[in-house]
Amino acid sequence: MTSQERILSTLNRQSVDRPPVDLWCVPEVLDTLRSYTSLQDEFEVYRALGIDKIAWVFPGYDGRFPDPDDGDGTNPWGVPTRQVKAGLATYQEYINPPLAGYADLRQLADYPSWPNPDLFDYNGARALAGRARSYDFATIGPWISHFEIYCQMRGLENALMDILTEPDFLEAALDKIDAIQTAMLERMLQALGDSLDIIFISDDMGTQESLLVSLDAWERHFRGRLKRWCDLIHQYGKKVLYHTDGAVAPLIPGLIDCGIDILNPIQHVCAGMDRLKLKNTHGQDLVFHGGVENQEILPRGSVSDVVNETRTCMKTLGQGGGYICCSCHNVQAGTPVENILAMIKTVRNWGG
């Protein structure tokens, strides 16, 4: 089977020749893998390592291709960014949220930096998806979000307080955020057609210990919007991958009701996220993506530790299929190549 066939068969609960293994990693890790393989092209690296890469397909905006590691600048929502060095890695942080000083929802109409759906580069996204297809990779994109974008524009503390004290402002801003992305998403779905397999929705709703927002708040402000996106995506025959870090077990039934197909990243060290319990409770409704512990075991453990961790993921989340093995979020800078290879090889050699 090709990587795309293996991924799509897993998503459709069909038989596969072996379980799929994906890789999410920061640029520093990709550079390490380039050195290891003596290959520069990203897709060539994934193919050489036997990874069933689900290739990212993001549209550029207004002549600029979005790069989360670009550093200082401004994103399409008018949010300033800066580069921050953290150990071996460089990250982009959002600063000076432009809506932080707004006190009245009527000010939202005058905000000058709402993105224009016409300015996204749909042709460029189609070309990128076509290139991924030439390597027989599945594709995923674009990145769409409700609360994460609101937090970028408003600031995290303000955003959390708005849920309690400024729900009308929150609703008005979310309506605008939703409308812009819905228009962009539909244009993407139309432009890319069969070259796009999975839509990526990201809204982190958990901390290490609990939900970031209450279930009541999620029901009131986010459930309906997520459901409409899922319905639209399914109308085009695509799958929905929903990303949320953290301890989100109480939220999962609602996510399933909205129509998500794939849940990522399964941080099982967080409260309530036991792998076997998640599989037994929700495995008939969800495909799981992620799982391999990425705070301690993958970056700091031994090869044996990684092999055992990956096997445990396969025995629990992968029991009976419906699982794409991957790290639970991006493999971080400084992670030994041997550990990454151990995860990949364990899955590729898996026999149950």
FENBELDA-V760824 format. One record per pair of residues at least 12 apart in sequence whose ideal C-beta (glycine too) atoms are under 8 Angstrom apart, sorted by the first residue. I is the first residue (numbers start at 1). GAP is how many residues later the second one is. D is the distance in Angstrom with one decimal. If there is no record, write none. Layout:
i:gap:d
I:GAP:D
I:GAP:D
//
This chain:
i:gap:d
1:15:6.3
1:16:4.8
2:134:3.7
3:17:7.1
3:48:7.6
3:49:4.0
3:50:6.5
3:132:7.7
3:133:5.4
3:134:5.3
3:135:6.6
4:129:7.5
4:132:5.2
4:133:5.9
4:134:4.5
4:193:7.3
5:131:7.7
6:12:7.3
6:14:4.6
6:46:5.4
7:13:5.3
7:15:7.9
7:45:5.7
7:47:6.1
7:131:4.0
7:190:7.3
7:317:6.7
8:130:6.4
8:189:6.5
10:277:6.5
10:311:6.5
10:312:6.8
10:313:7.3
10:314:6.0
11:187:7.8
11:228:5.3
11:250:6.6
11:251:6.9
11:276:5.6
13:308:6.4
13:309:6.4
16:305:7.4
18:329:7.6
18:330:6.3
18:332:6.6
19:295:6.7
19:299:5.9
19:302:7.7
19:304:6.6
19:305:7.8
19:306:6.3
19:328:5.5
19:331:5.4
20:32:3.9
20:304:5.0
20:305:7.1
20:327:7.6
21:29:7.7
21:30:6.2
21:31:5.7
21:303:7.4
21:304:4.7
21:305:6.9
21:322:7.1
21:323:5.4
21:326:3.9
21:327:6.5
22:29:6.7
22:30:5.9
22:31:6.3
22:32:5.4
22:267:6.9
22:302:5.4
22:303:7.1
22:304:4.2
23:23:6.8
23:26:7.7
23:28:4.9
23:30:6.5
23:303:6.5
23:304:7.4
23:308:6.9
23:317:7.3
23:321:7.4
24:241:8.0
24:302:5.9
24:303:6.0
24:305:6.6
24:306:4.7
24:307:6.6
25:302:7.8
25:305:5.5
25:306:4.0
25:315:7.8
26:43:7.9
26:63:5.7
26:304:5.1
26:305:6.9
26:306:6.1
26:307:5.5
27:42:5.4
27:63:7.9
28:60:6.1
28:61:5.8
28:62:7.6
28:305:3.7
28:306:7.6
29:301:7.8
29:302:4.9
29:303:7.2
29:304:6.3
29:306:6.0
29:311:7.3
30:12:6.4
30:15:7.0
32:305:6.0
33:12:5.2
33:16:6.9
33:304:6.9
33:307:7.3
36:301:5.2
37:12:6.8
43:12:7.2
43:88:7.2
43:89:6.8
43:92:4.6
43:94:6.9
46:89:7.5
46:91:7.3
47:88:5.8
49:292:7.3
49:295:6.0
50:294:6.1
50:298:5.5
51:293:6.3
52:85:7.7
52:86:7.5
52:272:7.5
53:79:7.9
53:82:7.8
53:84:4.9
53:85:7.7
54:83:7.0
54:84:4.8
54:85:6.9
54:86:4.9
54:143:7.6
54:144:6.6
54:270:7.7
55:73:7.8
55:74:7.6
55:77:3.6
55:80:7.7
55:82:4.5
55:83:7.0
55:84:5.1
55:85:7.1
56:83:7.9
56:84:6.1
56:85:5.9
56:144:8.0
57:68:5.3
57:71:5.3
57:72:4.7
57:75:7.0
57:82:5.0
57:83:6.7
57:84:3.4
57:85:7.0
57:135:7.2
57:139:6.4
58:67:6.8
58:70:7.8
58:83:5.5
58:84:5.6
58:85:6.3
59:61:4.3
59:62:4.8
59:63:5.8
59:65:6.4
59:66:4.1
59:82:7.7
59:83:5.9
59:125:7.4
59:129:6.6
60:60:7.2
60:61:3.8
60:64:5.3
60:65:7.8
61:15:4.4
61:54:6.6
61:58:5.8
61:59:5.5
61:60:7.0
62:14:7.2
62:54:7.9
62:57:4.5
63:58:7.9
65:56:7.5
65:59:7.2
68:24:5.2
69:14:7.7
69:21:6.4
69:22:7.7
69:23:6.1
70:22:6.7
71:12:3.6
71:19:7.7
71:21:6.6
74:39:7.9
75:19:7.6
75:77:7.3
76:39:4.4
77:36:6.6
77:37:7.7
77:38:6.2
77:72:6.0
77:75:6.4
77:76:5.7
78:20:5.1
78:33:7.5
78:34:7.3
78:35:2.7
78:36:7.8
78:75:7.5
79:15:5.1
79:16:8.0
79:17:7.8
79:18:6.4
79:19:6.2
79:73:4.7
79:74:5.9
80:14:7.3
80:15:5.2
80:16:4.9
80:18:7.9
81:12:6.6
81:13:5.8
81:14:6.8
82:13:5.5
87:246:6.8
87:247:6.9
88:245:3.9
88:246:4.5
89:243:6.4
89:244:3.8
89:245:7.8
94:58:4.7
97:55:6.6
97:56:5.6
97:57:5.5
97:58:4.0
97:61:7.2
98:13:7.2
98:15:6.7
98:55:6.0
99:12:7.0
99:54:4.6
99:55:4.7
99:56:7.9
99:59:7.9
99:74:7.0
100:54:6.2
100:55:4.8
100:58:5.8
102:52:8.0
102:67:7.4
104:65:7.7
105:63:5.8
105:64:4.5
105:67:4.2
105:68:7.5
108:61:7.8
108:64:5.6
108:65:5.8
108:68:6.2
114:62:6.4
114:66:6.3
115:65:5.5
115:69:7.6
117:63:6.1
117:66:4.0
117:67:4.7
117:70:6.3
120:64:5.3
120:67:7.0
120:68:7.7
122:65:5.6
122:66:6.2
122:69:4.0
122:70:7.5
123:68:7.2
125:16:6.7
125:17:7.2
125:63:6.4
125:66:7.0
125:67:6.3
126:65:5.5
126:66:5.2
126:69:6.4
129:12:7.6
129:63:5.4
129:66:3.9
129:67:5.8
130:65:5.8
132:63:7.9
133:62:5.7
138:59:4.7
138:60:6.8
139:53:8.0
139:56:6.4
139:57:5.3
139:58:5.1
139:59:7.0
140:56:7.9
140:57:6.7
140:58:4.1
140:59:7.3
140:60:5.1
140:101:6.3
141:47:7.2
141:55:6.6
141:57:8.0
141:58:7.4
141:59:6.1
142:42:6.9
142:43:6.9
142:46:5.6
142:57:7.6
142:58:6.9
143:57:5.5
143:59:6.1
144:37:4.7
144:40:7.6
144:41:5.9
144:55:7.3
144:56:7.1
144:57:5.6
144:58:7.5
144:85:7.1
145:36:7.7
145:56:6.8
145:57:4.9
145:58:5.3
146:28:5.8
146:31:6.1
146:32:6.4
146:57:5.7
146:76:5.9
146:79:5.6
146:80:7.4
147:12:7.1
147:56:4.9
147:57:7.7
147:58:7.4
147:66:7.7
147:74:8.0
147:75:6.5
148:54:5.9
148:55:5.7
148:56:6.3
149:28:5.2
149:32:7.9
150:20:7.1
150:23:5.9
150:24:6.3
150:27:6.2
153:20:7.2
153:24:7.9
154:19:7.2
160:52:7.6
160:53:7.4
163:50:5.9
163:51:8.0
163:54:4.9
163:58:6.9
167:53:7.6
167:54:7.4
170:51:6.3
171:50:6.8
174:47:6.5
174:51:6.7
178:47:5.3
178:50:8.0
182:46:7.6
182:47:7.2
182:50:7.0
185:14:7.1
185:44:7.2
185:47:6.9
185:48:7.6
186:46:6.8
189:43:7.8
189:44:7.4
189:47:4.5
189:49:7.0
196:42:6.5
197:41:6.6
197:42:6.7
198:40:6.4
198:41:4.9
198:42:7.4
198:43:5.1
198:64:7.1
199:30:7.9
199:34:4.8
199:39:5.4
199:40:7.3
199:41:5.6
199:42:7.0
200:41:5.4
200:43:6.8
201:25:7.0
201:28:6.3
201:39:6.2
201:40:7.1
201:41:5.1
201:42:7.0
201:59:7.5
202:40:7.7
202:41:4.3
202:42:7.6
203:19:6.9
203:23:7.7
203:39:7.6
203:40:7.6
203:41:6.1
204:39:7.5
204:40:5.2
204:41:5.1
204:42:6.7
205:13:6.7
205:39:4.7
205:41:7.1
205:43:5.5
205:46:5.8
206:38:5.9
206:39:5.9
206:40:2.4
206:41:4.8
206:42:4.0
206:45:7.5
206:61:7.9
206:64:6.7
207:39:5.2
207:40:6.4
207:63:7.9
208:38:6.2
208:39:6.4
208:59:7.9
208:61:7.7
208:62:5.2
208:63:7.2
209:38:5.7
209:61:7.2
209:62:5.0
210:37:5.5
210:61:6.6
211:35:7.8
211:36:6.9
211:37:6.4
211:39:6.3
211:40:6.3
212:34:7.1
215:35:6.1
215:36:6.9
215:39:7.4
218:33:6.5
218:36:6.8
219:35:7.0
223:31:6.0
223:34:8.0
223:35:6.3
226:16:7.8
226:29:7.5
226:32:4.6
226:34:7.8
227:30:7.6
227:31:4.4
227:32:6.5
230:28:5.2
230:29:3.3
230:30:6.3
231:28:6.5
234:25:6.3
239:22:4.3
239:23:6.2
240:19:6.4
240:20:4.8
240:21:5.0
240:22:6.8
241:19:7.6
241:20:7.1
241:21:4.1
241:22:7.9
241:23:5.8
241:48:6.5
242:13:5.9
242:18:4.1
242:20:7.0
242:21:5.9
242:22:7.1
243:21:4.8
243:22:6.7
244:19:7.9
245:20:6.5
245:22:5.8
245:25:7.9
245:84:6.7
246:21:6.1
246:24:5.3
247:20:7.8
247:23:4.0
247:24:4.2
247:25:5.3
247:26:6.1
248:22:8.0
248:25:7.5
249:22:7.9
249:23:3.8
249:24:5.9
249:29:7.2
250:22:7.3
252:26:7.6
252:29:7.9
252:30:5.7
252:34:7.6
253:29:7.9
256:26:6.7
256:29:4.8
256:30:6.6
260:26:7.2
261:25:7.2
261:26:6.2
262:24:6.8
262:25:4.6
262:26:7.4
262:27:5.3
262:62:7.6
263:19:7.7
263:23:5.0
263:24:7.6
263:25:5.8
263:26:7.0
264:24:7.8
264:25:4.2
264:26:4.9
264:62:7.7
265:24:7.0
265:25:3.4
265:26:7.4
265:61:7.4
265:62:7.5
265:63:4.1
265:64:4.9
266:12:7.0
266:22:5.4
266:23:7.4
266:24:4.4
266:25:4.5
266:51:6.5
266:62:5.7
267:23:7.8
267:26:8.0
267:61:4.9
267:62:7.5
268:23:6.6
268:25:6.9
268:60:7.3
269:24:6.1
269:26:6.6
275:16:6.5
275:37:7.2
275:38:6.6
275:41:3.8
275:42:5.2
276:40:4.4
276:43:8.0
278:39:7.2
279:37:5.5
279:38:5.5
279:40:5.8
283:34:7.9
283:36:7.4
283:37:7.2
283:39:5.9
286:36:7.3
287:35:4.8
287:36:6.8
287:37:6.8
288:29:4.6
288:34:6.8
288:35:5.1
288:36:7.3
289:34:7.7
289:35:4.5
289:37:5.8
290:34:8.0
290:36:5.0
290:37:6.7
290:38:4.4
290:39:7.2
291:22:4.1
291:26:5.1
291:32:7.5
291:34:6.5
291:35:7.1
291:37:5.8
292:14:7.5
292:17:5.8
292:18:5.7
292:21:5.7
292:33:6.6
292:34:6.7
292:35:4.8
292:36:6.2
292:51:5.6
293:16:5.6
293:35:6.2
294:33:4.4
294:34:5.0
294:35:5.4
294:36:7.6
294:37:6.6
294:38:6.9
297:12:4.8
298:29:5.7
298:33:6.3
298:34:8.0
298:37:5.9
298:41:5.6
298:42:7.6
298:45:7.0
299:32:7.7
299:33:5.4
299:35:6.4
299:36:4.5
299:37:7.9
299:40:7.4
301:38:6.8
303:35:5.3
303:36:6.2
303:39:4.7
306:33:4.7
306:36:4.2
306:37:5.6
306:40:7.6
307:35:5.2
307:39:5.2
310:15:6.6
310:32:7.1
310:33:5.0
310:36:4.1
310:37:6.4
311:35:6.2
311:39:8.0
313:12:6.0
314:32:7.5
314:33:6.8
314:36:5.4
318:32:7.7
325:18:7.2
325:22:4.6
327:16:7.2
//
